[in-house]
Amino acid sequence: MDSVFVVQHLRRDSDGEENVKLIGVYRSIAAARAAIDRLKAQPGFRDNPNIVDALRDSDDQGFHVGKYPLDKDHWVEGFGS
């Protein structure tokens, strides 16, 4: 295995604040999608049950699946406060 799949869920509260939940880290895309299928009807998730495609969807609320190679830095630019 050289990559993992990270599943997160994003929704915005009534005041516009982003609320991100880390769902889990999976060995395959099939396992990641199975987790989404198990959770999408649960409170909070069912309001935004779709898998977001960042290239096509204008609303970024819902489940996000990212593929991450192992043993690699993924945020290298630093950040400001």
N, C-alpha and C positions, 0 to 999 in steps of 0.2 A: 504494500500500500504506500503510495507516494503523495496522496491527497486525502483530505477529509471534506465533508460537506457540513457547513454551519447553517442552522436554521434559526432565524430571529423573527419576531413579530413586532410590527410598528403600528401604533395608532396615536392619534392626537386627542388630547383631552379637550374639554369644552373651552378652555382658555388658550388653546393652541400649542400647549407644551407637548413635546414628543415623549411617548412612553414606549420604550423598547424592551422587549423580553427576549433573553437568550433561551431558546427552546432546547437545543442540544447540538451535539457534534456527532456525525454519522459517517460510517465507512463507505456508503454508496448513496447515489441519488435516489435509488429505490427506497432505502431505509429512511432518508430524509422526507420523501413524499409520504411514506406510510405514517410518519410522526404527524405530519400536517393533517392527514386524513383522520387520525385519532383525535386531534385537538380542535379542528375547525368548528365543531358544533358547541364547544364549551363557552361559558360566559366570558365576555371580553373578546375572545377570538372570533366568535360568530358574527360580530358586527363588521368585521373585515376578514372574511375567510379565504380570500383569493391569494394565490401566489403572484407576487408582483413581478412584472417584467419591466425593468427600469428603462428599456429602450422603447417600449410601446405604451406603457400605462402612464397617464397623467397624474393619477392618485397613487402615492407611494405607501398608502396604508395597507397592511396585510402581511402575509408571510414573505420573507426574503430568504433565498437559498444561495449561499456562496460557496464556491469551490476554492479551497485553500491548499496549496502545496505545503507539505511538512518541511520543517527545518529551514524555513525561509522567513526573513523579516517582511512584514506586510505593511508597516507604517514606518517610513524612514525619514519623513520630512520634519518631524517635531510638530509642535503646536504652540499657539499663543493663548494667553489667558484673557 
